Amino acid sequence: MSLKCHLSRIMGEKRINISEVAKEAGIARNTVTALYHETAKGVTWDVLEKLCAALDCQPGDLLEYLPKK
């Protein structure tokens, strides 16, 4: 099982940077950076909720489930 994070694509579409997302969402810049580069080991519901609110999107817009082949 694998999850793909589409944060970098969404940020590109909205033309916003990591610092702006972190400030708007009220989460640590390091957290946004890890999600942006898909190096995060996990994400809390709180962070997911804050990102969705800041980016005006749904959790399914940020994360995609990719089953193992």
C-alpha positions in Angstrom: 0.0 0.0 0.0 1.2 3.5 -0.8 -0.1 7.0 -0.5 0.7 9.8 -2.9 0.6 13.3 -1.7 -0.4 15.9 -4.2 0.5 19.0 -2.1 3.2 20.2 -4.5 0.8 20.0 -7.5 -2.0 21.9 -5.6 0.5 24.5 -4.4 1.7 25.0 -7.9 -1.8 25.4 -9.2 -2.5 28.0 -6.6 1.0 29.6 -7.0 1.8 29.6 -3.3 5.0 28.6 -1.5 5.7 26.4 1.5 6.0 29.3 3.9 2.7 30.7 2.8 0.9 27.4 3.3 2.5 26.9 6.7 1.5 30.3 7.9 -2.1 30.1 6.5 -2.6 26.6 7.9 -0.9 27.3 11.2 1.4 24.3 11.0 5.2 23.9 11.1 7.1 24.7 7.9 9.0 21.5 8.3 5.7 19.5 8.2 4.7 21.2 5.0 8.1 20.7 3.5 8.0 16.9 4.3 4.6 16.6 2.7 5.6 18.7 -0.3 8.6 16.4 -1.0 6.7 13.3 0.0 9.2 12.4 2.7 6.7 12.5 5.6 6.2 9.2 7.5 2.6 10.2 8.3 0.1 13.0 8.8 -2.2 13.7 11.7 -5.9 14.4 11.2 -5.3 17.9 12.6 -2.7 18.7 10.0 -4.8 17.2 7.2 -7.8 19.3 8.3 -5.7 22.5 8.5 -4.3 21.9 5.1 -7.7 21.3 3.6 -9.0 24.5 5.1 -6.0 26.6 4.0 -6.0 25.2 0.5 -9.8 25.0 0.1 -9.7 21.4 -0.9 -10.8 17.9 0.2 -8.6 15.2 1.8 -8.9 13.2 -1.4 -7.4 16.1 -3.4 -4.3 15.9 -1.2 -3.9 12.2 -0.8 -4.3 9.3 -3.3 -4.2 5.6 -2.4 -2.0 3.5 -4.7 -2.4 -0.2 -4.1 0.6 -2.4 -4.6 0.7 -4.3 -7.8 
